[in-house]
């Protein structure tokens, strides 16, 4: 699923990486606070490796249930590049993209679970027994 972002013009004022709960907490200057699981961030990576170079080239990310964030690298003044435990490190998460992931979490997570189910897969990458 390709996400399109429109500028939100909000910027993070604090980012905390919770290693025990495996979540990224982001506080934006408009007062919004998002707590985003590492699995969710990895599944929705904006990397071309996952979304392709054109609509319809997206690759369903599977087996990311246990993935964690190992490091977070700043990218200029506009985003971050998380380094995940599965070796993935090529996704640049802009502030606008992180804001969209936070504000649309319920819809996007439900969509991901539905796409897994339609593919006959579980979050861990195993085949569903339904």
MODELLER restraints for C-alpha pairs under 7 A, 6 or more apart:
rsr = mdl.restraints
at = mdl.atoms
rsr.add(forms.Gaussian(group=physical.xy_distance, feature=features.Distance(at['CA:1:A'], at['CA:58:A']), mean=6.23, stdev=0.5))
rsr.add(forms.Gaussian(group=physical.xy_distance, feature=features.Distance(at['CA:2:A'], at['CA:51:A']), mean=6.42, stdev=0.5))
rsr.add(forms.Gaussian(group=physical.xy_distance, feature=features.Distance(at['CA:2:A'], at['CA:55:A']), mean=6.90, stdev=0.5))
rsr.add(forms.Gaussian(group=physical.xy_distance, feature=features.Distance(at['CA:5:A'], at['CA:96:A']), mean=6.65, stdev=0.5))
rsr.add(forms.Gaussian(group=physical.xy_distance, feature=features.Distance(at['CA:5:A'], at['CA:97:A']), mean=6.25, stdev=0.5))
rsr.add(forms.Gaussian(group=physical.xy_distance, feature=features.Distance(at['CA:5:A'], at['CA:100:A']), mean=6.94, stdev=0.5))
rsr.add(forms.Gaussian(group=physical.xy_distance, feature=features.Distance(at['CA:7:A'], at['CA:96:A']), mean=5.89, stdev=0.5))
rsr.add(forms.Gaussian(group=physical.xy_distance, feature=features.Distance(at['CA:8:A'], at['CA:96:A']), mean=5.74, stdev=0.5))
rsr.add(forms.Gaussian(group=physical.xy_distance, feature=features.Distance(at['CA:10:A'], at['CA:28:A']), mean=6.14, stdev=0.5))
rsr.add(forms.Gaussian(group=physical.xy_distance, feature=features.Distance(at['CA:10:A'], at['CA:29:A']), mean=5.92, stdev=0.5))
rsr.add(forms.Gaussian(group=physical.xy_distance, feature=features.Distance(at['CA:10:A'], at['CA:30:A']), mean=6.23, stdev=0.5))
rsr.add(forms.Gaussian(group=physical.xy_distance, feature=features.Distance(at['CA:11:A'], at['CA:28:A']), mean=5.33, stdev=0.5))
rsr.add(forms.Gaussian(group=physical.xy_distance, feature=features.Distance(at['CA:11:A'], at['CA:29:A']), mean=5.63, stdev=0.5))
rsr.add(forms.Gaussian(group=physical.xy_distance, feature=features.Distance(at['CA:11:A'], at['CA:95:A']), mean=6.22, stdev=0.5))
rsr.add(forms.Gaussian(group=physical.xy_distance, feature=features.Distance(at['CA:12:A'], at['CA:26:A']), mean=6.44, stdev=0.5))
rsr.add(forms.Gaussian(group=physical.xy_distance, feature=features.Distance(at['CA:12:A'], at['CA:27:A']), mean=5.47, stdev=0.5))
rsr.add(forms.Gaussian(group=physical.xy_distance, feature=features.Distance(at['CA:12:A'], at['CA:28:A']), mean=4.08, stdev=0.5))
rsr.add(forms.Gaussian(group=physical.xy_distance, feature=features.Distance(at['CA:12:A'], at['CA:29:A']), mean=5.94, stdev=0.5))
rsr.add(forms.Gaussian(group=physical.xy_distance, feature=features.Distance(at['CA:13:A'], at['CA:27:A']), mean=5.70, stdev=0.5))
rsr.add(forms.Gaussian(group=physical.xy_distance, feature=features.Distance(at['CA:13:A'], at['CA:28:A']), mean=5.48, stdev=0.5))
rsr.add(forms.Gaussian(group=physical.xy_distance, feature=features.Distance(at['CA:13:A'], at['CA:29:A']), mean=5.81, stdev=0.5))
rsr.add(forms.Gaussian(group=physical.xy_distance, feature=features.Distance(at['CA:14:A'], at['CA:26:A']), mean=5.91, stdev=0.5))
rsr.add(forms.Gaussian(group=physical.xy_distance, feature=features.Distance(at['CA:14:A'], at['CA:27:A']), mean=5.11, stdev=0.5))
rsr.add(forms.Gaussian(group=physical.xy_distance, feature=features.Distance(at['CA:15:A'], at['CA:25:A']), mean=5.65, stdev=0.5))
rsr.add(forms.Gaussian(group=physical.xy_distance, feature=features.Distance(at['CA:15:A'], at['CA:26:A']), mean=4.60, stdev=0.5))
rsr.add(forms.Gaussian(group=physical.xy_distance, feature=features.Distance(at['CA:15:A'], at['CA:27:A']), mean=6.40, stdev=0.5))
rsr.add(forms.Gaussian(group=physical.xy_distance, feature=features.Distance(at['CA:16:A'], at['CA:24:A']), mean=5.86, stdev=0.5))
rsr.add(forms.Gaussian(group=physical.xy_distance, feature=features.Distance(at['CA:16:A'], at['CA:25:A']), mean=5.01, stdev=0.5))
rsr.add(forms.Gaussian(group=physical.xy_distance, feature=features.Distance(at['CA:16:A'], at['CA:26:A']), mean=6.54, stdev=0.5))
rsr.add(forms.Gaussian(group=physical.xy_distance, feature=features.Distance(at['CA:17:A'], at['CA:23:A']), mean=6.21, stdev=0.5))
rsr.add(forms.Gaussian(group=physical.xy_distance, feature=features.Distance(at['CA:17:A'], at['CA:24:A']), mean=4.72, stdev=0.5))
rsr.add(forms.Gaussian(group=physical.xy_distance, feature=features.Distance(at['CA:17:A'], at['CA:25:A']), mean=6.32, stdev=0.5))
rsr.add(forms.Gaussian(group=physical.xy_distance, feature=features.Distance(at['CA:18:A'], at['CA:24:A']), mean=6.07, stdev=0.5))
rsr.add(forms.Gaussian(group=physical.xy_distance, feature=features.Distance(at['CA:22:A'], at['CA:37:A']), mean=6.03, stdev=0.5))
rsr.add(forms.Gaussian(group=physical.xy_distance, feature=features.Distance(at['CA:22:A'], at['CA:38:A']), mean=5.76, stdev=0.5))
rsr.add(forms.Gaussian(group=physical.xy_distance, feature=features.Distance(at['CA:22:A'], at['CA:68:A']), mean=6.05, stdev=0.5))
rsr.add(forms.Gaussian(group=physical.xy_distance, feature=features.Distance(at['CA:23:A'], at['CA:35:A']), mean=6.22, stdev=0.5))
rsr.add(forms.Gaussian(group=physical.xy_distance, feature=features.Distance(at['CA:23:A'], at['CA:36:A']), mean=5.30, stdev=0.5))
rsr.add(forms.Gaussian(group=physical.xy_distance, feature=features.Distance(at['CA:23:A'], at['CA:37:A']), mean=4.22, stdev=0.5))
rsr.add(forms.Gaussian(group=physical.xy_distance, feature=features.Distance(at['CA:23:A'], at['CA:38:A']), mean=5.42, stdev=0.5))
rsr.add(forms.Gaussian(group=physical.xy_distance, feature=features.Distance(at['CA:24:A'], at['CA:35:A']), mean=5.63, stdev=0.5))
rsr.add(forms.Gaussian(group=physical.xy_distance, feature=features.Distance(at['CA:24:A'], at['CA:36:A']), mean=5.11, stdev=0.5))
rsr.add(forms.Gaussian(group=physical.xy_distance, feature=features.Distance(at['CA:24:A'], at['CA:37:A']), mean=6.30, stdev=0.5))
rsr.add(forms.Gaussian(group=physical.xy_distance, feature=features.Distance(at['CA:24:A'], at['CA:38:A']), mean=6.90, stdev=0.5))
rsr.add(forms.Gaussian(group=physical.xy_distance, feature=features.Distance(at['CA:25:A'], at['CA:34:A']), mean=5.66, stdev=0.5))
rsr.add(forms.Gaussian(group=physical.xy_distance, feature=features.Distance(at['CA:25:A'], at['CA:35:A']), mean=4.41, stdev=0.5))
rsr.add(forms.Gaussian(group=physical.xy_distance, feature=features.Distance(at['CA:25:A'], at['CA:36:A']), mean=6.34, stdev=0.5))
rsr.add(forms.Gaussian(group=physical.xy_distance, feature=features.Distance(at['CA:26:A'], at['CA:33:A']), mean=5.58, stdev=0.5))
rsr.add(forms.Gaussian(group=physical.xy_distance, feature=features.Distance(at['CA:26:A'], at['CA:34:A']), mean=5.26, stdev=0.5))
rsr.add(forms.Gaussian(group=physical.xy_distance, feature=features.Distance(at['CA:26:A'], at['CA:35:A']), mean=6.50, stdev=0.5))
rsr.add(forms.Gaussian(group=physical.xy_distance, feature=features.Distance(at['CA:27:A'], at['CA:33:A']), mean=4.43, stdev=0.5))
rsr.add(forms.Gaussian(group=physical.xy_distance, feature=features.Distance(at['CA:27:A'], at['CA:34:A']), mean=6.63, stdev=0.5))
rsr.add(forms.Gaussian(group=physical.xy_distance, feature=features.Distance(at['CA:34:A'], at['CA:102:A']), mean=5.28, stdev=0.5))
rsr.add(forms.Gaussian(group=physical.xy_distance, feature=features.Distance(at['CA:36:A'], at['CA:102:A']), mean=6.78, stdev=0.5))
rsr.add(forms.Gaussian(group=physical.xy_distance, feature=features.Distance(at['CA:38:A'], at['CA:67:A']), mean=6.56, stdev=0.5))
rsr.add(forms.Gaussian(group=physical.xy_distance, feature=features.Distance(at['CA:38:A'], at['CA:68:A']), mean=5.50, stdev=0.5))
rsr.add(forms.Gaussian(group=physical.xy_distance, feature=features.Distance(at['CA:38:A'], at['CA:69:A']), mean=6.27, stdev=0.5))
rsr.add(forms.Gaussian(group=physical.xy_distance, feature=features.Distance(at['CA:39:A'], at['CA:64:A']), mean=5.63, stdev=0.5))
rsr.add(forms.Gaussian(group=physical.xy_distance, feature=features.Distance(at['CA:39:A'], at['CA:65:A']), mean=5.50, stdev=0.5))
rsr.add(forms.Gaussian(group=physical.xy_distance, feature=features.Distance(at['CA:39:A'], at['CA:67:A']), mean=5.87, stdev=0.5))
rsr.add(forms.Gaussian(group=physical.xy_distance, feature=features.Distance(at['CA:43:A'], at['CA:61:A']), mean=5.39, stdev=0.5))
rsr.add(forms.Gaussian(group=physical.xy_distance, feature=features.Distance(at['CA:43:A'], at['CA:64:A']), mean=6.94, stdev=0.5))
rsr.add(forms.Gaussian(group=physical.xy_distance, feature=features.Distance(at['CA:45:A'], at['CA:91:A']), mean=5.55, stdev=0.5))
rsr.add(forms.Gaussian(group=physical.xy_distance, feature=features.Distance(at['CA:46:A'], at['CA:91:A']), mean=5.18, stdev=0.5))
rsr.add(forms.Gaussian(group=physical.xy_distance, feature=features.Distance(at['CA:46:A'], at['CA:92:A']), mean=6.45, stdev=0.5))
rsr.add(forms.Gaussian(group=physical.xy_distance, feature=features.Distance(at['CA:46:A'], at['CA:93:A']), mean=6.78, stdev=0.5))
rsr.add(forms.Gaussian(group=physical.xy_distance, feature=features.Distance(at['CA:47:A'], at['CA:90:A']), mean=5.85, stdev=0.5))
rsr.add(forms.Gaussian(group=physical.xy_distance, feature=features.Distance(at['CA:47:A'], at['CA:91:A']), mean=4.30, stdev=0.5))
rsr.add(forms.Gaussian(group=physical.xy_distance, feature=features.Distance(at['CA:47:A'], at['CA:92:A']), mean=7.00, stdev=0.5))
rsr.add(forms.Gaussian(group=physical.xy_distance, feature=features.Distance(at['CA:50:A'], at['CA:58:A']), mean=5.75, stdev=0.5))
rsr.add(forms.Gaussian(group=physical.xy_distance, feature=features.Distance(at['CA:50:A'], at['CA:59:A']), mean=5.12, stdev=0.5))
rsr.add(forms.Gaussian(group=physical.xy_distance, feature=features.Distance(at['CA:51:A'], at['CA:57:A']), mean=6.22, stdev=0.5))
rsr.add(forms.Gaussian(group=physical.xy_distance, feature=features.Distance(at['CA:51:A'], at['CA:58:A']), mean=4.14, stdev=0.5))
rsr.add(forms.Gaussian(group=physical.xy_distance, feature=features.Distance(at['CA:51:A'], at['CA:59:A']), mean=6.18, stdev=0.5))
rsr.add(forms.Gaussian(group=physical.xy_distance, feature=features.Distance(at['CA:52:A'], at['CA:58:A']), mean=5.33, stdev=0.5))
rsr.add(forms.Gaussian(group=physical.xy_distance, feature=features.Distance(at['CA:62:A'], at['CA:123:A']), mean=6.28, stdev=0.5))
rsr.add(forms.Gaussian(group=physical.xy_distance, feature=features.Distance(at['CA:62:A'], at['CA:124:A']), mean=6.65, stdev=0.5))
rsr.add(forms.Gaussian(group=physical.xy_distance, feature=features.Distance(at['CA:62:A'], at['CA:125:A']), mean=5.01, stdev=0.5))
rsr.add(forms.Gaussian(group=physical.xy_distance, feature=features.Distance(at['CA:63:A'], at['CA:123:A']), mean=5.81, stdev=0.5))
rsr.add(forms.Gaussian(group=physical.xy_distance, feature=features.Distance(at['CA:63:A'], at['CA:124:A']), mean=4.16, stdev=0.5))
rsr.add(forms.Gaussian(group=physical.xy_distance, feature=features.Distance(at['CA:63:A'], at['CA:125:A']), mean=4.11, stdev=0.5))
rsr.add(forms.Gaussian(group=physical.xy_distance, feature=features.Distance(at['CA:64:A'], at['CA:123:A']), mean=6.93, stdev=0.5))
rsr.add(forms.Gaussian(group=physical.xy_distance, feature=features.Distance(at['CA:64:A'], at['CA:124:A']), mean=6.40, stdev=0.5))
rsr.add(forms.Gaussian(group=physical.xy_distance, feature=features.Distance(at['CA:65:A'], at['CA:123:A']), mean=5.87, stdev=0.5))
rsr.add(forms.Gaussian(group=physical.xy_distance, feature=features.Distance(at['CA:65:A'], at['CA:124:A']), mean=5.52, stdev=0.5))
rsr.add(forms.Gaussian(group=physical.xy_distance, feature=features.Distance(at['CA:67:A'], at['CA:84:A']), mean=6.58, stdev=0.5))
rsr.add(forms.Gaussian(group=physical.xy_distance, feature=features.Distance(at['CA:67:A'], at['CA:85:A']), mean=5.59, stdev=0.5))
rsr.add(forms.Gaussian(group=physical.xy_distance, feature=features.Distance(at['CA:67:A'], at['CA:86:A']), mean=6.30, stdev=0.5))
rsr.add(forms.Gaussian(group=physical.xy_distance, feature=features.Distance(at['CA:68:A'], at['CA:84:A']), mean=5.61, stdev=0.5))
rsr.add(forms.Gaussian(group=physical.xy_distance, feature=features.Distance(at['CA:68:A'], at['CA:85:A']), mean=5.29, stdev=0.5))
rsr.add(forms.Gaussian(group=physical.xy_distance, feature=features.Distance(at['CA:69:A'], at['CA:82:A']), mean=6.40, stdev=0.5))
rsr.add(forms.Gaussian(group=physical.xy_distance, feature=features.Distance(at['CA:69:A'], at['CA:83:A']), mean=5.79, stdev=0.5))
rsr.add(forms.Gaussian(group=physical.xy_distance, feature=features.Distance(at['CA:69:A'], at['CA:84:A']), mean=4.45, stdev=0.5))
rsr.add(forms.Gaussian(group=physical.xy_distance, feature=features.Distance(at['CA:69:A'], at['CA:85:A']), mean=6.01, stdev=0.5))
rsr.add(forms.Gaussian(group=physical.xy_distance, feature=features.Distance(at['CA:70:A'], at['CA:83:A']), mean=5.48, stdev=0.5))
rsr.add(forms.Gaussian(group=physical.xy_distance, feature=features.Distance(at['CA:70:A'], at['CA:84:A']), mean=5.44, stdev=0.5))
rsr.add(forms.Gaussian(group=physical.xy_distance, feature=features.Distance(at['CA:70:A'], at['CA:85:A']), mean=5.82, stdev=0.5))
rsr.add(forms.Gaussian(group=physical.xy_distance, feature=features.Distance(at['CA:71:A'], at['CA:82:A']), mean=5.84, stdev=0.5))
rsr.add(forms.Gaussian(group=physical.xy_distance, feature=features.Distance(at['CA:71:A'], at['CA:83:A']), mean=5.02, stdev=0.5))
rsr.add(forms.Gaussian(group=physical.xy_distance, feature=features.Distance(at['CA:72:A'], at['CA:80:A']), mean=6.50, stdev=0.5))
rsr.add(forms.Gaussian(group=physical.xy_distance, feature=features.Distance(at['CA:72:A'], at['CA:81:A']), mean=5.80, stdev=0.5))
rsr.add(forms.Gaussian(group=physical.xy_distance, feature=features.Distance(at['CA:72:A'], at['CA:82:A']), mean=4.35, stdev=0.5))
rsr.add(forms.Gaussian(group=physical.xy_distance, feature=features.Distance(at['CA:72:A'], at['CA:83:A']), mean=6.03, stdev=0.5))
rsr.add(forms.Gaussian(group=physical.xy_distance, feature=features.Distance(at['CA:73:A'], at['CA:80:A']), mean=5.54, stdev=0.5))
rsr.add(forms.Gaussian(group=physical.xy_distance, feature=features.Distance(at['CA:73:A'], at['CA:81:A']), mean=5.04, stdev=0.5))
rsr.add(forms.Gaussian(group=physical.xy_distance, feature=features.Distance(at['CA:73:A'], at['CA:82:A']), mean=6.10, stdev=0.5))
rsr.add(forms.Gaussian(group=physical.xy_distance, feature=features.Distance(at['CA:74:A'], at['CA:80:A']), mean=4.45, stdev=0.5))
rsr.add(forms.Gaussian(group=physical.xy_distance, feature=features.Distance(at['CA:74:A'], at['CA:81:A']), mean=6.25, stdev=0.5))
rsr.add(forms.Gaussian(group=physical.xy_distance, feature=features.Distance(at['CA:75:A'], at['CA:81:A']), mean=6.52, stdev=0.5))
rsr.add(forms.Gaussian(group=physical.xy_distance, feature=features.Distance(at['CA:78:A'], at['CA:94:A']), mean=5.50, stdev=0.5))
rsr.add(forms.Gaussian(group=physical.xy_distance, feature=features.Distance(at['CA:78:A'], at['CA:95:A']), mean=5.96, stdev=0.5))
rsr.add(forms.Gaussian(group=physical.xy_distance, feature=features.Distance(at['CA:79:A'], at['CA:92:A']), mean=6.66, stdev=0.5))
rsr.add(forms.Gaussian(group=physical.xy_distance, feature=features.Distance(at['CA:79:A'], at['CA:93:A']), mean=5.40, stdev=0.5))
rsr.add(forms.Gaussian(group=physical.xy_distance, feature=features.Distance(at['CA:79:A'], at['CA:94:A']), mean=3.99, stdev=0.5))
rsr.add(forms.Gaussian(group=physical.xy_distance, feature=features.Distance(at['CA:79:A'], at['CA:95:A']), mean=5.27, stdev=0.5))
rsr.add(forms.Gaussian(group=physical.xy_distance, feature=features.Distance(at['CA:80:A'], at['CA:92:A']), mean=5.87, stdev=0.5))
rsr.add(forms.Gaussian(group=physical.xy_distance, feature=features.Distance(at['CA:80:A'], at['CA:93:A']), mean=5.34, stdev=0.5))
rsr.add(forms.Gaussian(group=physical.xy_distance, feature=features.Distance(at['CA:80:A'], at['CA:94:A']), mean=6.48, stdev=0.5))
rsr.add(forms.Gaussian(group=physical.xy_distance, feature=features.Distance(at['CA:81:A'], at['CA:89:A']), mean=6.62, stdev=0.5))
rsr.add(forms.Gaussian(group=physical.xy_distance, feature=features.Distance(at['CA:81:A'], at['CA:90:A']), mean=6.99, stdev=0.5))
rsr.add(forms.Gaussian(group=physical.xy_distance, feature=features.Distance(at['CA:81:A'], at['CA:91:A']), mean=5.92, stdev=0.5))
rsr.add(forms.Gaussian(group=physical.xy_distance, feature=features.Distance(at['CA:81:A'], at['CA:92:A']), mean=4.80, stdev=0.5))
rsr.add(forms.Gaussian(group=physical.xy_distance, feature=features.Distance(at['CA:81:A'], at['CA:93:A']), mean=6.10, stdev=0.5))
rsr.add(forms.Gaussian(group=physical.xy_distance, feature=features.Distance(at['CA:82:A'], at['CA:89:A']), mean=6.02, stdev=0.5))
rsr.add(forms.Gaussian(group=physical.xy_distance, feature=features.Distance(at['CA:83:A'], at['CA:89:A']), mean=4.51, stdev=0.5))
rsr.add(forms.Gaussian(group=physical.xy_distance, feature=features.Distance(at['CA:116:A'], at['CA:122:A']), mean=6.28, stdev=0.5))
rsr.add(forms.Gaussian(group=physical.xy_distance, feature=features.Distance(at['CA:120:A'], at['CA:127:A']), mean=5.80, stdev=0.5))
rsr.add(forms.Gaussian(group=physical.xy_distance, feature=features.Distance(at['CA:120:A'], at['CA:128:A']), mean=5.01, stdev=0.5))
rsr.add(forms.Gaussian(group=physical.xy_distance, feature=features.Distance(at['CA:121:A'], at['CA:127:A']), mean=4.54, stdev=0.5))
rsr.add(forms.Gaussian(group=physical.xy_distance, feature=features.Distance(at['CA:121:A'], at['CA:128:A']), mean=4.76, stdev=0.5))
rsr.add(forms.Gaussian(group=physical.xy_distance, feature=features.Distance(at['CA:122:A'], at['CA:128:A']), mean=5.57, stdev=0.5))
